Amino acid sequence: MKSILIKDTTREEREEIVRKALWGSCGAECEFCSGCDNRGGGRIESLYQDYIDGKKEISEINAAYRAPFVH
């Protein structure tokens, strides 16, 4: 499996990673879904925009998203 780290990917590859691996990862299709938005994460494309832009790794975004739910 190829690395998904920012240093190992292009912007286009990161867009594809988010689109293929993360959208619908809950088992539902994302089109017309607001499930992530209802959980406080916002739209999935905006939630992972910092990864696509090369600013934050997926693991950092996921940790920040989970933080309010972990006690």
C-alpha positions as CSV (number, residue, x, y, z in Angstrom):
1,M,0.0,0.0,0.0
2,K,1.3,3.4,-0.9
3,S,1.8,6.0,1.8
4,I,-0.9,8.6,2.2
5,L,1.3,11.1,4.0
6,I,1.4,14.6,2.6
7,K,5.1,14.3,1.8
8,D,4.5,11.2,-0.3
9,T,1.5,12.5,-2.3
10,T,0.4,15.2,-4.7
11,R,-2.6,17.3,-4.2
12,E,-4.4,15.3,-6.9
13,E,-3.6,12.1,-5.1
14,R,-4.9,13.4,-1.8
15,E,-8.1,14.5,-3.4
16,E,-8.5,11.0,-4.8
17,I,-7.6,9.4,-1.4
18,V,-10.3,11.5,0.3
19,R,-12.9,10.8,-2.4
20,K,-12.3,7.1,-2.5
21,A,-11.4,6.1,1.0
22,L,-13.2,8.5,3.2
23,W,-16.4,9.5,1.5
24,G,-19.0,7.0,2.4
25,S,-16.7,5.2,4.9
26,C,-19.7,5.0,7.3
27,G,-21.4,2.7,4.8
28,A,-23.6,5.3,3.2
29,E,-23.2,7.3,0.1
30,C,-22.3,10.9,0.7
31,E,-24.4,12.4,-2.0
32,F,-27.3,14.3,-0.3
33,C,-26.0,13.1,3.1
34,S,-25.4,15.4,6.1
35,G,-24.3,12.7,8.5
36,C,-20.9,14.2,9.1
37,D,-22.5,17.7,9.4
38,N,-25.0,16.3,12.0
39,R,-22.1,15.0,14.1
40,G,-20.4,18.4,14.2
41,G,-17.7,17.7,11.6
42,G,-19.1,19.7,8.7
43,R,-19.3,18.5,5.2
44,I,-16.7,15.7,4.5
45,E,-15.0,17.7,1.7
46,S,-14.4,20.6,4.1
47,L,-13.5,18.4,7.0
48,Y,-10.5,17.0,5.0
49,Q,-9.6,20.2,3.1
50,D,-6.5,20.8,5.2
51,Y,-5.2,17.4,4.2
52,I,-6.0,18.0,0.5
53,D,-4.2,21.4,0.8
54,G,-1.2,19.7,2.5
55,K,-1.6,21.5,5.8
56,K,-2.5,18.6,8.1
57,E,-2.3,14.8,8.0
58,I,-5.4,12.7,8.0
59,S,-4.4,11.4,11.5
60,E,-4.3,14.9,12.9
61,I,-7.7,15.8,11.5
62,N,-9.2,12.5,12.8
63,A,-7.8,13.1,16.2
64,A,-9.2,16.6,16.4
65,Y,-12.6,15.4,15.2
66,R,-12.7,12.6,17.9
67,A,-11.3,14.7,20.8
68,P,-14.7,16.0,22.0
69,F,-16.1,12.4,22.1
70,V,-13.2,10.8,24.0
71,H,-13.4,11.0,27.8
